[in-house]
């Protein structure tokens, strides 16, 4: 039988270090922290990479999944430092990275009827491990905004739209996903619910009318609150209005490093 050669481990003489090499869009079940229920099971899309030194031709793709299989049954986010440390060890690399995207569900109670339902939020974690371990969390929060200008110039009504606020932040101490979601919703003209009865529809319509917000107002209000949170060391806030009377969207962004 012919001896098998480990092709990936062959020497490469082009003298080019690859910053990130690995696997993308790996669907895998994971467990994350849940403020109300302690943990929540969800399905994530993962990108996992290592740095490849210039002298190695390739990496061993199967090892990423082998390591992942050791960790996904536990609270995955809490064990990311261990996960990336094992990735570095098994792949013989000085740097490892993981991006995690997943739907996260929160129970929402309608404001008047008190009807309960679940609302999905697109959440993410990004972690890296080289000389030190770093992690960021991200949340996309759907909200309602009502145009202040439209309200000012109209005798009857004002146009509103669904909007999306994307917050990514670095932090020094633990922060619940729910805290970031609630912070953003508190800055909106009105928050969004999955299930509303007629009495609730009246409430959310009138609440939005009483709280007009430009896209600029949203990012500024979120920024002011994040600046006061001593756990947050860096953040980026983006807000986008899916305009109801225009064929384009409105956008605003603030990025701030508190370190």
PyMOL commands that set and color helices and strands:
alter all, ss='L'
color gray80, all
select helices_A, chain A and resi 7-9+61-71+77-91+148-153+177-186+198-210+215-228
alter helices_A, ss='H'
color red, helices_A
select strands_A, chain A and resi 18-34+38-52+96-109+116-129+133-146+160-171+190-191+232-241+250-257
alter strands_A, ss='S'
color yellow, strands_A
deselect
rebuild
show_as cartoon
